[in-house]
Amino acid sequence: MCGIVGYVGQRACLPILLEGLKRLEYRGYDSAGIAVQQNGKLVVRKAAGKIRMLEERLNGDAPAGTSGIAHTRWATHGEPNDVNAHPHGDCAGNIALVHNGIIENYMVLKSALEAEGHRFTTDTDTEVLAHLIEKHMQRGLKLEQAVGAALRQVEGTYGIAVVSASEPGVVVGARNGSPLVVGVSDGEYFLASDVAPIIEHTRQVVYLDDGEMAVLSPEGFHTATIEHERVDKQVHEVEWDLAQIEKGGFPHFMLKEIREQPTSVRNSMRGRLLVRDGLAKLGGLNMSPDAMREIRRIIILACGTSWHAGLIGEYMLEEHARIPVEVEYASEFRYRNPIVDQGTAVLVISQSGETIDTLAAMREARRKGARSLGIVNVVGSTIARESDGGVYIHAGPEIGVASTKAFTSQVTVLALLTLMLGRQREMSREAGIDLAQALDQIPEQIERILERNDAVHAIAEAYVRRDNFIYLGRGYNFPVALEGALKLKEISYIHAEGYPAAEMKHGPIALIDENMPVVFICTRDSAYDKVMNNMMEVRARKGRIIAVATEGDTDVKQRSDHVIYVPQTVPCLQPILSVIPLQLLAYHVAVLRGCDVDQPRNLAKSVTVE
């Protein structure tokens, strides 16, 4: 969840490292630090807080050098302060190391090292790695060999970058469960947690796999396992460009990404939707039609927002493809003994493609014999590489920590998968055409909703100081209620909960009074009358009602304090539209409360630790 940048070349490295950290700050922003190789020594500077605090500390005290590493932290072990900030070093100040992940056996290793005379100064697990490397270098090993020897002793996850004063111009990186990518240019090389800080300088990248290392120097780079067996890696070309990770005039990435959804949803369907025939094609699944018809059961594995998308996928696939579906929290899946039998396919949903719980659950499902299919956004991510097949959602880079456009693109891809599998089973051509036509209209319908931004802002102003919200929906709109509540709590720090509307009477109704805003997703579908009755129960207890309703519905207006209208579509696609006003509501409430929308407290974008 932390951000790592490394550079080796001929240019001054500090500006490159700092700019790279800014592009990775969504991965962690508790503290930041740099280590620069300068005149045979390591110059280390670090500071608690966001990167601007590090920049202030470097003002007038900037080290000069052409190789170095940098880090922006999401704290796991030890509070976020100057001491616990990365990089961490050894006793002699010869080594500097930055780390993303958790060393699970660090206490055992630390005790042994202390018994040998090593002195520790931080509360982190990471510092153990620096002292282990020091120990092996004292035996006469070069940095690359010492890093490999140290990593063979640790248990846990890591993405690391290491430099040594005794080997100027060399940066060593390694990964296990935490992403690391090498950027390749003419006479200069980069190391980073993802491609965001690299694409300004090169589009040529190499993705490390678990158990692999990269050694960078001005003369070139090579890759090997931590057992020092050379590995030949393919160089990939990054398809997106720098403009896609800039704000483009918007005050926040989150608002930019909400506004991008007509385009991101359209991109998710591009070349895949055959409207005239009512068909969808998803070639990346790597499955023949016969193999797809043999699927008897689907398990969806995901976390957070992706789990909500999976719930919608469950409803879609069961209704239209007639396949039994279970949606599992990936973090729970491998800690029991799940039944994975013949004919089971596992759909693995992750925006980053690096979510550690989801990745581990996929590996467990594959171990049990299931075919794994990834639904991810980041090209070249670990889930994309390790799954048997899959679909990129093509939402483009998502920088805001609270996911928006990735969610709607995930649901769009699940709808395409539903259409494809449904047509192979019981769905008629006419029903397929109806669903395909509805999908084709979704981008334009999202644009109409975004035009109502001012109305949503006015509602946010009315409720900005409330401390609790309840979100209610039924059927396809129940996962939307969960997602709407999650967005609000993530970025505004207001306590919010989503429920199936009928469950309100089984506890939550006790909370309703004149101070409780209740958000109903009440579009025209088979549960409409039931939800309207739930609204009356809230009104009877003086709750304040905000409704998301179908255009033209005057009945809802009579029973609500506020209504946000969305266009009509087929029920299974309604969540893609219904969630847009809830994203905007959360955004405006958070801004009005003075919260950091793009970097909410305690959260980070890519969850690479359990």
Protein Blocks (a to p, Z undefined) as FASTA:
>chain_A
ZZcdddddjbdfklmmmmmmmmmmmnocfbccddddeehiacddddedjfklmmmmmgop
accdfbdcddddddfehpadfklpccdddfkopaccddedjdfklmmmmmmmmmnopacf
bfbfklmmmmmmmmmmmnopafklmmmmmmmmpgcddddddddfklghiacdddehiacd
ddddehiacddfblmlmmmmoccdcdddehiacdddfkbccdddfkopacdddddddfbd
fklmcgnlpabfklmmmmmmmmmmmmmmgokacfknopacdfknopafklmmmpmbdcdd
dehjllmmmmmmmmmmmmmnopacddddfklmmmmccdddehiacddddfklpafklmmm
mmmmmmnopacddddfbghiaklmmmmbdcdeklopafblbacklmmmmmmmmmmmmmmm
mmmmmbcfklmmmmmmmmmmmmmmmmmmmmmmmmmmmmmmmmmmpcbdcdddehjllmmm
mmmmmmmmmmnopacddddfklmmnommmmgcfklccdddddddfklmmmmmmmmmmmmn
opacdddddehiaklmmmpfbdcddddddfklmmmmmmmmmmmmmmmmmmmnopafklcg
hiafblcbZZ
